[in-house]
Amino acid sequence: MYPDNYRYTKEHEWVLVDGESGTIGITDHAQSELGDIVFVDLPKVGATIEQGKTFGSVESVKAVSDLYAPVSGEVVAVNSDLNTQPELLNSSPHDSAWLIKVKITAPGELDGLLSAADYQTYLG
Protein backbone atom coordinates (compact mmCIF):
# COMPACT_ATOMS: atom_id res chain seq x y z
CA MET A 1 0.00 0.00 0.00
CA TYR A 2 2.85 2.43 0.83
CA PRO A 3 5.70 2.43 -1.72
CA ASP A 4 9.00 1.26 -0.19
CA ASN A 5 11.06 3.83 -2.10
CA TYR A 6 9.21 6.78 -0.50
CA ARG A 7 10.02 8.38 2.87
CA TYR A 8 7.14 9.44 5.16
CA THR A 9 6.36 11.94 7.92
CA LYS A 10 4.17 11.56 10.98
CA GLU A 11 2.05 14.38 9.49
CA HIS A 12 1.19 12.01 6.59
CA GLU A 13 3.24 13.52 3.77
CA TRP A 14 5.66 11.55 1.59
CA VAL A 15 8.73 12.39 -0.44
CA LEU A 16 10.20 10.43 -3.33
CA VAL A 17 13.87 11.31 -3.76
CA ASP A 18 15.60 11.27 -7.15
CA GLY A 19 19.13 12.62 -6.84
CA GLU A 20 18.87 16.21 -5.56
CA SER A 21 15.13 16.40 -6.34
CA GLY A 22 12.17 15.36 -4.26
CA THR A 23 8.53 14.86 -5.21
CA ILE A 24 6.14 15.52 -2.32
CA GLY A 25 2.58 14.35 -1.75
CA ILE A 26 0.12 13.17 0.89
CA THR A 27 -0.37 9.56 1.92
CA ASP A 28 -3.33 7.33 1.28
CA HIS A 29 -4.05 7.48 5.01
CA ALA A 30 -4.21 11.29 4.86
CA GLN A 31 -6.63 11.38 1.93
CA SER A 32 -8.91 8.78 3.54
CA GLU A 33 -9.02 10.76 6.79
CA LEU A 34 -9.79 13.99 4.90
CA GLY A 35 -12.61 12.59 2.79
CA ASP A 36 -13.56 14.20 -0.53
CA ILE A 37 -10.89 16.78 -1.41
CA VAL A 38 -12.28 19.90 -3.09
CA PHE A 39 -9.37 22.40 -3.15
CA VAL A 40 -5.57 22.44 -2.88
CA ASP A 41 -3.48 25.53 -2.06
CA LEU A 42 0.16 25.12 -3.09
CA PRO A 43 3.21 27.42 -3.22
CA LYS A 44 4.49 28.96 -6.44
CA VAL A 45 7.55 27.74 -8.34
CA GLY A 46 10.59 29.43 -6.83
CA ALA A 47 9.21 29.45 -3.29
CA THR A 48 11.36 28.05 -0.49
CA ILE A 49 9.94 25.46 1.88
CA GLU A 50 11.37 24.43 5.25
CA GLN A 51 11.17 20.98 6.82
CA GLY A 52 8.34 20.75 9.36
CA LYS A 53 6.78 24.07 8.30
CA THR A 54 3.53 24.48 6.38
CA PHE A 55 3.77 24.98 2.63
CA GLY A 56 0.10 24.84 1.67
CA SER A 57 -3.24 23.31 2.53
CA VAL A 58 -5.80 20.76 1.39
CA GLU A 59 -9.50 21.46 1.75
CA SER A 60 -12.02 18.65 1.96
CA VAL A 61 -15.74 18.57 2.62
CA LYS A 62 -14.80 17.95 6.29
CA ALA A 63 -11.98 20.42 7.03
CA VAL A 64 -8.94 22.36 5.87
CA SER A 65 -5.63 20.68 6.70
CA ASP A 66 -2.15 22.17 6.52
CA LEU A 67 0.57 20.50 4.47
CA TYR A 68 3.95 20.13 6.19
CA ALA A 69 7.22 19.94 4.28
CA PRO A 70 9.05 16.61 4.73
CA VAL A 71 12.29 18.27 3.53
CA SER A 72 13.62 21.76 2.94
CA GLY A 73 14.06 22.97 -0.60
CA GLU A 74 13.14 25.23 -3.48
CA VAL A 75 9.90 24.52 -5.34
CA VAL A 76 10.72 23.65 -8.96
CA ALA A 77 7.31 22.31 -10.07
CA VAL A 78 3.69 22.39 -8.91
CA ASN A 79 1.07 19.83 -9.98
CA SER A 80 -1.28 22.13 -11.91
CA ASP A 81 -3.70 19.22 -12.52
CA LEU A 82 -4.83 19.63 -8.90
CA ASN A 83 -6.19 23.12 -9.68
CA THR A 84 -9.00 21.61 -11.73
CA GLN A 85 -9.00 18.05 -10.34
CA PRO A 86 -8.24 18.16 -6.60
CA GLU A 87 -10.09 14.86 -6.25
CA LEU A 88 -7.05 13.16 -7.82
CA LEU A 89 -5.61 13.24 -4.30
CA ASN A 90 -8.36 10.82 -3.27
CA SER A 91 -7.91 8.43 -6.18
CA SER A 92 -4.13 8.49 -6.69
CA PRO A 93 -2.31 9.97 -3.66
CA HIS A 94 0.95 8.06 -4.28
CA ASP A 95 1.12 8.48 -8.03
CA SER A 96 -0.34 11.14 -10.33
CA ALA A 97 -1.55 13.38 -7.49
CA TRP A 98 1.86 14.55 -6.29
CA LEU A 99 1.77 18.10 -4.90
CA ILE A 100 5.13 19.76 -5.57
CA LYS A 101 8.67 18.94 -6.68
CA VAL A 102 11.60 20.53 -4.90
CA LYS A 103 15.35 20.86 -5.21
CA ILE A 104 16.39 19.44 -1.83
CA THR A 105 18.67 21.84 0.06
CA ALA A 106 19.31 19.76 3.20
CA PRO A 107 19.65 16.07 2.20
CA GLY A 108 20.53 15.09 5.78
CA GLU A 109 16.92 15.79 6.75
CA LEU A 110 15.89 12.61 4.92
CA ASP A 111 17.53 10.53 7.66
CA GLY A 112 14.82 11.60 10.11
CA LEU A 113 11.92 10.43 7.93
CA LEU A 114 10.06 7.14 8.24
CA SER A 115 10.45 4.14 5.94
CA ALA A 116 7.28 2.58 4.52
CA ALA A 117 7.41 -0.16 7.19
CA ASP A 118 7.97 2.41 9.97
CA TYR A 119 5.08 4.53 8.69
CA GLN A 120 2.71 1.55 8.64
CA THR A 121 3.80 0.68 12.18
CA TYR A 122 3.17 4.31 13.18
CA LEU A 123 -0.37 4.08 11.77
CA GLY A 124 -0.96 0.97 13.87
N, C-alpha and C positions, 0 to 999 in steps of 0.2 A: 504493500500500500504506500509506503514512504520510500522513495528512491534512495538507495544506499550511497550514491555519489553526491547527494546533497548534504548540507550541514543545516542544523535547525536551532531555533531559539525557543526559550520557554514562553515567549510571547506569541509563538505560532507562526513565525516567518521562516522562510528557507532561503538559502543561497547556494547556487551552483557555480563553482569556481572553474574558470577556464583561463589558465595563465594568470595575468594581472587583472582579468575582468571577472565580474560576478553578476549573475542574473538573480534577481530577488523576487520572491512571491510569498503568498500565504499558503499555509498547509490545508490539507483536506479537512482536518479537525477544525481549523478556524472557520472555513466556509460553512461547515455543517452547523457550528454553533451560531453563526451569524444569521443563517436562513437566507432568504432570497435577497441577493445583492442588487441594489438599484443605482448606485453611484460610487465612483472612485475618484478621489482627489490625490493627484500625484505631483511631485516637483517637476520643474522644467529641466531640460537638458542644460548642463552647465552648473546646476546647483550642487552644493556640497552637502553630504549627509554624514552624520556622526553616529558611530555604534551606540545603540541603546537609546538614541533620541528619536523623536517622531519625525517622519518624513512625509506623511500624508495620512489619509483616512479612507475607510471603506464604510459606506452607508448601506444598511439593509432595512428591510421592513420593520425589524425589531429595534435597531440602535445604530449609532455611529461609533465606530471603533478606530482608534489610532493605529497607525502602522509604525513599527519600530525597526530601525536599521540594524541588521545583523552584523554589518561591517561598515567601516568608514570608507568614503570614496566620493568621486565626482560622477554625477549622473551623465551617462553618455547616450542613453536611449530610454524612451518611455513607450510603453505599450499603448499606442493610440487606439487600438481596437476596443479597449475598455471604455473609451469615451462614449461609444455608441452601443456596446454590448457588455456592460458590467457583469451581466449574468454568466459570462464565460468563467468568472471566478468560481461559480458554483459547479459548473460542469467539467472544468479542466484546470484545477488549481495548481497542479504540478507540471503542466505542459504549456499549452498555448496561452494561458492566462497569467504569464509572468507580469510583474508590475514595472520594474525598472532594471536597467543594466548600468553597472558602475565600473569605473576604473578604481580598483581597490588601492587605498593609500596606506593601509596598515595591515599587511598580510598576517602578522602575528595574532591579530584578533580572532582569526579563524580557529586557533587552538582552543578557545574558550567555548566554542559552539558544540552542540550535541550531534552525535552520529544518528543515523536512522534508528538503530537499535536503542540507543539512549533516549531518543525522543519518544519512542513507543513505550518504553518503560516509564518515562515521565508522565505520559498520558494515563498510565495504569492499565 
